[in-house]
Amino acid sequence: PVTPAEETAKDDASAVEAVLKRFLDPKETESVVAKDWEVVQTQSNAALEKEPDNPRLKAQVLLAQGQLAFSNKDYASALVTLNKAVLTDPDMTAAQYSLGNAYLATNQPDQAFKAYQRASQLDQELALAYKGIGDVFTRQGKSKEALAYYERAKTLGHVSAETNYSSAQQLMKRKRWSEALKELQEISKKEPTADVFIYMGDCYVEMKQPLSASQAYHKATELDPKSALAAYRYGALMYEIHEYATASEALERALALDLTGASINRQRAREMANKAAEKMRKMK
């Protein structure tokens, strides 16, 4: 018969495995929080007292410690600890994936690629690893490669606004406007933001659809009235289609919102605003 102690140990191991499974599931990974990693650390430590030479248990403790440091944005400590975890158990998929995240957070894309690639070799269906590799290629400016890995991640179930957004950005870099637009439209249904609608407007402009572009830019100004870029894009388009009153108002707003030209071309905005005002005077 199974003793109470053995039953407890079995339950603890199941709880740890449940956390690791959720962590590697793209639909649940965001729900794994510090409290979960504390459970992994505590229960793995308890099991380690009975099996002090078990490399997996040691790696689980290190993984939990690394993830706790990562969640506190202590990326240096996370990196050191997670490297120890993969050295202790090179075949722990979760540790390899977590190490990739730590390397990417410390701007070391080449090392991140190696960790994500190892994770994908250990689990060829790991959508999160392919998404991570896509992020590496994005960081390196390799849009074609990034797109391929984002598509792989989506095929394996990593369907999220973040993945759609990353794909859209890469598609826009490759001037695949209609495909990018589809990705952005999907995001807009779930997480509508000014940036998403600005990008949608940009796609419509490139596709020679000014009416749809103006609607997208206008929506962006509604979602974020303090976005200088949204106001600028809207104003510039309104100027191009001879809606001078609307253009003037939007461009003046953009200039007032961005005093340094961090996100807009202040000189061009001023010139268009002046010309719009002049056009309005001549029309009276």
C-alpha positions as CSV (number, residue, x, y, z in Angstrom):
1,P,0.0,0.0,0.0
2,V,1.0,3.6,-0.6
3,T,2.0,5.4,2.6
4,P,0.7,8.9,3.4
5,A,4.2,10.3,2.9
6,E,4.5,8.7,-0.5
7,E,1.0,10.0,-1.5
8,T,2.0,13.5,-0.4
9,A,5.2,13.3,-2.4
10,K,3.3,12.2,-5.5
11,D,0.8,15.1,-5.1
12,D,3.7,17.5,-4.8
13,A,5.4,16.2,-7.9
14,S,2.1,16.4,-9.8
15,A,1.7,20.1,-8.7
16,V,5.2,20.9,-9.9
17,E,4.6,19.2,-13.3
18,A,1.3,21.1,-13.6
19,V,3.1,24.4,-13.2
20,L,5.7,23.5,-15.8
21,K,3.0,22.3,-18.2
22,R,1.1,25.6,-17.9
23,F,4.4,27.5,-18.3
24,L,5.0,25.9,-21.7
25,D,1.4,26.2,-22.9
26,P,1.0,29.4,-24.9
27,K,-2.6,29.7,-23.8
28,E,-1.6,29.5,-20.1
29,T,2.0,30.7,-19.8
30,E,1.0,34.3,-18.8
31,S,-1.1,32.9,-15.9
32,V,2.0,31.3,-14.2
33,V,3.0,33.8,-11.5
34,A,5.5,34.1,-8.7
35,K,3.2,32.1,-6.3
36,D,3.4,29.2,-8.7
37,W,7.2,29.3,-8.9
38,E,7.4,29.4,-5.1
39,V,5.4,26.2,-5.1
40,V,7.9,24.6,-7.5
41,Q,10.8,25.8,-5.4
42,T,9.4,24.6,-2.1
43,Q,8.2,21.2,-3.3
44,S,11.3,20.5,-5.4
45,N,13.5,21.4,-2.4
46,A,11.5,19.0,-0.2
47,A,11.8,16.2,-2.7
48,L,15.5,17.0,-3.1
49,E,16.1,16.3,0.6
50,K,15.1,12.7,-0.1
51,E,16.9,12.5,-3.4
52,P,19.9,14.8,-3.1
53,D,21.6,13.5,-6.3
54,N,18.5,13.9,-8.5
55,P,19.5,16.4,-11.3
56,R,16.0,17.1,-12.4
57,L,14.9,18.2,-8.9
58,K,18.0,20.4,-8.6
59,A,17.2,21.9,-12.0
60,Q,13.6,22.5,-11.0
61,V,14.7,24.5,-7.9
62,L,17.1,26.6,-10.0
63,L,14.4,27.1,-12.7
64,A,12.0,28.4,-10.0
65,Q,14.7,30.7,-8.6
66,G,15.5,32.0,-12.1
67,Q,11.9,32.6,-12.9
68,L,11.3,34.5,-9.6
69,A,14.3,36.7,-10.4
70,F,13.0,37.2,-14.0
71,S,9.6,38.2,-12.7
72,N,11.3,40.9,-10.5
73,K,13.2,42.1,-13.6
74,D,16.5,41.0,-12.0
75,Y,17.6,39.7,-15.4
76,A,21.3,39.3,-14.4
77,S,20.4,37.0,-11.5
78,A,17.9,35.1,-13.6
79,L,20.5,34.5,-16.3
80,V,23.1,33.1,-13.9
81,T,20.6,30.9,-12.2
82,L,19.0,29.6,-15.4
83,N,22.4,28.8,-16.9
84,K,23.0,26.6,-13.8
85,A,19.6,25.0,-14.3
86,V,20.4,23.9,-17.9
87,L,23.9,22.8,-16.9
88,T,22.3,20.6,-14.2
89,D,19.7,19.2,-16.6
90,P,20.3,20.0,-20.2
91,D,17.1,18.1,-21.2
92,M,14.7,20.3,-19.2
93,T,12.7,22.0,-21.9
94,A,11.2,24.7,-19.5
95,A,14.7,25.7,-18.3
96,Q,16.0,26.1,-21.9
97,Y,13.0,28.2,-22.9
98,S,13.3,30.3,-19.8
99,L,17.0,30.8,-20.5
100,G,16.1,32.0,-24.0
101,N,13.8,34.6,-22.5
102,A,16.6,35.8,-20.1
103,Y,19.1,36.1,-22.9
104,L,16.6,38.1,-25.0
105,A,15.8,40.4,-22.1
106,T,19.6,41.1,-21.7
107,N,19.9,41.9,-25.4
108,Q,21.9,38.7,-26.3
109,P,19.9,37.4,-29.3
110,D,22.5,34.9,-30.5
111,Q,22.5,33.2,-27.1
112,A,18.8,33.4,-26.9
113,F,18.5,31.6,-30.3
114,K,20.6,28.7,-29.0
115,A,18.5,28.3,-26.0
116,Y,15.2,28.5,-27.9
117,Q,16.5,26.2,-30.5
118,R,17.5,23.6,-27.9
119,A,14.0,23.9,-26.4
120,S,12.4,23.3,-29.8
121,Q,14.6,20.3,-30.3
122,L,13.5,18.8,-27.0
123,D,9.9,19.5,-27.8
124,Q,9.3,20.0,-31.5
125,E,5.7,21.1,-30.8
126,L,6.7,23.9,-28.4
127,A,5.0,27.0,-29.9
128,L,6.6,29.3,-27.4
129,A,10.1,28.3,-28.6
130,Y,9.3,29.1,-32.2
131,K,7.8,32.4,-31.2
132,G,11.0,33.2,-29.2
133,I,13.1,32.4,-32.3
134,G,10.9,34.7,-34.3
135,D,11.6,37.5,-31.7
136,V,15.3,36.8,-32.1
137,F,15.2,37.3,-35.8
138,T,13.0,40.4,-35.3
139,R,15.7,41.8,-33.1
140,Q,18.3,41.0,-35.7
141,G,16.2,42.7,-38.5
142,K,15.7,39.4,-40.4
143,S,12.0,39.8,-41.2
144,K,11.7,36.9,-43.6
145,E,13.1,34.4,-41.0
146,A,11.0,36.0,-38.2
147,L,7.8,35.6,-40.2
148,A,8.5,31.9,-40.9
149,Y,8.9,31.2,-37.2
150,Y,5.9,33.3,-36.1
151,E,3.8,31.3,-38.6
152,R,5.1,28.1,-37.2
153,A,4.2,29.3,-33.7
154,K,0.7,30.2,-34.7
155,T,0.3,26.8,-36.4
156,L,1.2,25.2,-33.1
157,G,-1.3,27.2,-31.2
158,H,0.4,30.4,-30.2
159,V,-2.4,32.6,-31.3
160,S,-2.1,35.9,-29.4
161,A,-2.3,39.6,-30.0
162,E,1.5,39.7,-29.4
163,T,2.2,37.2,-32.1
164,N,-0.2,38.9,-34.6
165,Y,1.5,42.2,-33.8
166,S,5.0,40.8,-34.4
167,S,3.9,39.2,-37.6
168,A,2.2,42.4,-38.8
169,Q,5.3,44.5,-38.2
170,Q,7.5,42.0,-40.2
171,L,4.9,41.9,-43.0
172,M,4.9,45.6,-43.2
173,K,8.7,45.7,-43.5
174,R,8.3,43.4,-46.4
175,K,5.6,45.6,-47.9
176,R,3.0,42.8,-47.7
177,W,0.3,45.3,-46.8
178,S,-2.9,43.2,-47.2
179,E,-1.4,40.4,-45.1
180,A,-0.2,42.8,-42.4
181,L,-3.7,44.4,-42.4
182,K,-5.3,41.0,-41.7
183,E,-3.1,40.5,-38.7
184,L,-3.8,44.0,-37.4
185,Q,-7.6,43.5,-37.8
186,E,-7.4,40.4,-35.7
187,I,-5.6,42.3,-33.0
188,S,-8.1,45.2,-33.2
189,K,-10.9,42.9,-32.3
190,K,-9.3,41.8,-29.0
191,E,-6.9,44.6,-28.0
192,P,-7.7,47.8,-29.9
193,T,-5.0,50.4,-29.3
194,A,-3.9,53.6,-31.1
195,D,-0.7,51.9,-32.4
196,V,-2.7,49.1,-34.0
197,F,-5.0,51.5,-35.8
198,I,-2.1,53.7,-36.9
199,Y,-0.5,50.7,-38.5
200,M,-3.8,49.8,-40.1
201,G,-4.0,53.3,-41.5
202,D,-0.5,53.0,-42.9
203,C,-1.5,49.7,-44.6
204,Y,-4.5,51.3,-46.1
205,V,-2.5,54.3,-47.4
206,E,-0.1,51.9,-49.1
207,M,-3.0,50.0,-50.6
208,K,-4.4,53.3,-52.0
209,Q,-7.5,53.3,-49.8
210,P,-7.6,56.8,-48.2
211,L,-11.1,56.6,-46.8
212,S,-10.3,53.4,-44.8
213,A,-7.0,55.0,-43.8
214,S,-8.7,58.1,-42.5
215,Q,-11.1,56.0,-40.5
216,A,-8.3,54.0,-39.0
217,Y,-6.2,57.1,-38.1
218,H,-9.3,58.9,-36.7
219,K,-10.0,55.8,-34.5
220,A,-6.4,56.0,-33.3
221,T,-6.9,59.6,-32.2
222,E,-10.0,58.6,-30.3
223,L,-8.3,55.7,-28.5
224,D,-5.4,57.9,-27.5
225,P,-6.1,61.6,-27.7
226,K,-2.5,62.3,-26.5
227,S,-0.9,60.4,-29.4
228,A,1.0,62.9,-31.5
229,L,1.7,60.3,-34.2
230,A,-2.0,59.5,-34.5
231,A,-2.9,63.2,-34.9
232,Y,-0.1,63.7,-37.3
233,R,-1.0,60.8,-39.5
234,Y,-4.6,61.8,-39.5
235,G,-3.8,65.4,-40.3
236,A,-1.4,64.6,-43.1
237,L,-3.9,62.4,-44.8
238,M,-6.7,64.9,-44.4
239,Y,-4.4,67.5,-46.0
240,E,-3.7,65.1,-49.0
241,I,-7.5,64.7,-49.6
242,H,-8.2,68.4,-49.3
243,E,-10.0,68.3,-45.9
244,Y,-8.2,71.4,-44.8
245,A,-10.1,72.3,-41.7
246,T,-9.8,68.8,-40.2
247,A,-6.1,68.7,-41.3
248,S,-5.3,72.0,-39.7
249,E,-6.9,71.0,-36.4
250,A,-5.2,67.6,-36.3
251,L,-1.7,68.9,-37.2
252,E,-1.9,71.7,-34.7
253,R,-2.8,69.1,-32.1
254,A,0.2,66.9,-33.2
255,L,2.6,69.9,-32.8
256,A,1.2,70.7,-29.4
257,L,1.6,67.1,-28.2
258,D,5.1,66.5,-29.5
259,L,7.3,69.5,-28.6
260,T,10.6,67.9,-29.6
261,G,9.7,65.9,-32.8
262,A,10.2,62.6,-31.1
263,S,7.5,60.9,-33.1
264,I,6.5,63.4,-35.8
265,N,8.2,65.6,-38.4
266,R,7.6,69.0,-36.9
267,Q,8.8,70.9,-39.9
268,R,6.5,69.1,-42.3
269,A,3.6,69.3,-39.8
270,R,4.1,73.1,-39.5
271,E,4.3,73.5,-43.3
272,M,1.1,71.5,-43.9
273,A,-0.8,73.3,-41.1
274,N,0.2,76.6,-42.5
275,K,-0.8,75.6,-46.1
276,A,-4.1,74.2,-44.8
277,A,-4.9,77.5,-43.0
278,E,-4.0,79.4,-46.2
279,K,-6.3,77.1,-48.3
280,M,-9.1,77.7,-45.8
281,R,-8.7,81.5,-46.0
282,K,-8.8,81.4,-49.8
283,M,-12.0,79.3,-49.7
284,K,-13.9,82.0,-47.6
